[in-house]
Amino acid sequence: LDIAREIATGHRKAGDAASFTGSIPENYDRFLGPHIFVDYAADLAERTVAVKPENVLELAAGTGIVSRILRDRLPKNSALMVTDLNPPMLELAKSKFKSGEAVEFEPADAMDLPFDKASYDLVVSQFGVMFFPDKVDAYNQASRVLRPGGHLLFNVWGQMSSNPFAEIAHETAGSIFPDNPPGFYRVPFSYCDIEAVTRDLEAAGFGEITHETIKLDKPVKDWSLLALGLVMGNPLIDEIKSRGGYTADQVVKRFADAFRARFGQAPGTMPLEAIVFRARKSG
Ligand SMILES: C[S@@+](CC[C@H](N)C(=O)[O-])C[C@H]1O[C@@H](n2cnc3c(N)ncnc32)[C@H](O)[C@@H]1O
């Protein structure tokens, strides 16, 4: 079941799962970044640098968590183009860079990339492809802008049950609005079938496909801050507002209580699981 596609084609109404705007970027970056994104960003940046690309395109870069690490690790003479669908996410990403750094920013829909064919050595994206309404079309776009032999590198979340923060968020939100459960969390956790991802990559002509599952045990100092990010740092907040009856603070408290019930009082740890894919355009 491809929920991102259902939403994109109007068959499902879940707010807009791809709409990271308003106060979402700041809450995302401050409260979700350090808890669930930064470690995988360091991993993906490391893998990118290992390929020694001269021209890198980042898709769905969000608030630049990967971009910042990438710019610090890539050689100074390699170019970095940072893109995202939502300009407000990209604005926050931009604020992490000083003028004179070799980085460019451009809003771009991964489904319709505004770049010439064969212009990049490597396309990278962290936790973005799940939001693309048609994965094969998106991979075809990536392939078009890659030079022959270029690499596509991305990660996706593992199953919700392997990422209890998401399971708790999804179930708690559903228990608050039982008549109309918010659907946001299903989207980023809907694309973890390794065979399905491999098939999609092959359908777009990619080869040399490898994948690696990365499990972490993430320390959390304060469950309330994680809860704040999970409620207000992504489009779930729009679903909550549109349903009404509960303030964001009330929902945050319910999330934090659910974390304590599962993991005990902070500080604690929670498991995370993601899968990183690498594929190559034939050359
Ligand atoms: C979970 S965030 C990941 C952001 C960033 N890569 C990170 O690791 O923090 C998903 C991002 O996908 C972006 N996005 C959603 N649909 C997109 C599309 N069709 N093309 C490009 N970006 C998209 C959103 O704006 C959001 O910034």
PDBQT file of the ligand as one rigid body, heavy atoms in Angstrom, charges set to zero:
ROOT
HETATM    1  C1  LIG A 301      11.613  13.567   6.920  1.00  0.00    +0.000 C 
HETATM    2  S1  LIG A 301      12.085  14.965   6.029  1.00  0.00    +0.000 S 
HETATM    3  C2  LIG A 301      13.816  14.574   5.702  1.00  0.00    +0.000 C 
HETATM    4  C3  LIG A 301      14.664  15.841   5.615  1.00  0.00    +0.000 C 
HETATM    5  C4  LIG A 301      16.163  15.680   5.638  1.00  0.00    +0.000 C 
HETATM    6  N1  LIG A 301      16.642  14.872   4.544  1.00  0.00    +0.000 N 
HETATM    7  C5  LIG A 301      16.643  15.137   6.954  1.00  0.00    +0.000 C 
HETATM    8  O1  LIG A 301      17.287  14.096   6.966  1.00  0.00    +0.000 OA
HETATM    9  O2  LIG A 301      16.388  15.762   7.996  1.00  0.00    +0.000 OA
HETATM   10  C6  LIG A 301      11.309  14.746   4.481  1.00  0.00    +0.000 C 
HETATM   11  C7  LIG A 301      11.542  15.901   3.525  1.00  0.00    +0.000 C 
HETATM   12  O3  LIG A 301      11.028  15.521   2.249  1.00  0.00    +0.000 OA
HETATM   13  C8  LIG A 301      10.609  16.703   1.606  1.00  0.00    +0.000 C 
HETATM   14  N2  LIG A 301       9.788  16.308   0.472  1.00  0.00    +0.000 N 
HETATM   15  C9  LIG A 301       8.546  15.761   0.493  1.00  0.00    +0.000 A 
HETATM   16  N3  LIG A 301       8.126  15.512  -0.762  1.00  0.00    +0.000 NA
HETATM   17  C10 LIG A 301       9.126  15.890  -1.600  1.00  0.00    +0.000 A 
HETATM   18  C11 LIG A 301       9.288  15.904  -3.025  1.00  0.00    +0.000 A 
HETATM   19  N4  LIG A 301       8.326  15.444  -3.846  1.00  0.00    +0.000 N 
HETATM   20  N5  LIG A 301      10.443  16.377  -3.537  1.00  0.00    +0.000 NA
HETATM   21  C12 LIG A 301      11.415  16.860  -2.733  1.00  0.00    +0.000 A 
HETATM   22  N6  LIG A 301      11.317  16.881  -1.387  1.00  0.00    +0.000 NA
HETATM   23  C13 LIG A 301      10.185  16.400  -0.819  1.00  0.00    +0.000 A 
HETATM   24  C14 LIG A 301       9.910  17.475   2.707  1.00  0.00    +0.000 C 
HETATM   25  O4  LIG A 301       9.787  18.835   2.412  1.00  0.00    +0.000 OA
HETATM   26  C15 LIG A 301      10.839  17.181   3.896  1.00  0.00    +0.000 C 
HETATM   27  O5  LIG A 301      11.801  18.216   4.022  1.00  0.00    +0.000 OA
ENDROOT
TORSDOF 0
